[in-house]
């Protein structure tokens, strides 16, 4: 049986380009490499990091012009 964080990693990897994900103190896994770190801020009162990730186009997939 797959661990919960591995299932979350798989689901995150399958989300569409441009999807934004915010984590506070992480989610227990590793963000897929298709995400870029867009913003990170330390919240000193709790000692956690607030992080914004944005899904990039998967390699080999064409990006539609907007």
Secondary structure as the mmCIF struct_conf table of DSSP 4:
data_model
#
loop_
_struct_conf.conf_type_id
_struct_conf.id
_struct_conf.beg_label_comp_id
_struct_conf.beg_label_asym_id
_struct_conf.beg_label_seq_id
_struct_conf.end_label_comp_id
_struct_conf.end_label_asym_id
_struct_conf.end_label_seq_id
HELX_RH_AL_P HELX_RH_AL_P1 UNK A 4 UNK A 13
TURN_TY1_P TURN_TY1_P1 UNK A 14 UNK A 14
BEND BEND1 UNK A 15 UNK A 15
HELX_LH_PP_P HELX_LH_PP_P1 UNK A 16 UNK A 16
TURN_TY1_P TURN_TY1_P2 UNK A 17 UNK A 18
STRN STRN1 UNK A 20 UNK A 24
BEND BEND2 UNK A 25 UNK A 25
BEND BEND3 UNK A 28 UNK A 29
TURN_TY1_P TURN_TY1_P3 UNK A 33 UNK A 34
STRN STRN2 UNK A 35 UNK A 43
TURN_TY1_P TURN_TY1_P4 UNK A 44 UNK A 47
STRN STRN3 UNK A 48 UNK A 55
HELX_LH_PP_P HELX_LH_PP_P2 UNK A 56 UNK A 58
TURN_TY1_P TURN_TY1_P5 UNK A 59 UNK A 60
HELX_LH_PP_P HELX_LH_PP_P3 UNK A 61 UNK A 65
#
